[in-house]
Amino acid sequence: QVQLVESGGGLVQPGGSLRLSCAASGSIFRVDAMGWYRQAPGKERELVAAITRGGSTNYADSVKGRFTVSRDNAKNTVYLQMNSLKPEDTAVFYCNAAIKFWPGGSANDYWGQGTQVTVSS
């Protein structure tokens, strides 16, 4: 059984920073792509940032230059450093990981439970 455990959400003032973490645990052979999505009230879930195992990154236009995604492959952990936060960044942030359980198998998608980020004065 695989678990993705997120941490680091909370309440922050506009212009502030937060760092999210997400650790995958279980009988894992390898974690491929990892990423962060968010869902604001009344809106669809959207990709915020993604990172391959090799370190290639992809960002939503709305967060480019403010957010940085990184990972530690040895710890099966992905991070999201969020700077210059805006009220429109308020959402539930979800971690996503593509996980393989044996060398010849395909990767399956797993999701964290979500962590609330609220940007408000």
Disulfide bonds with the S-S distance in Angstrom:
Cys22-Cys95 2.09
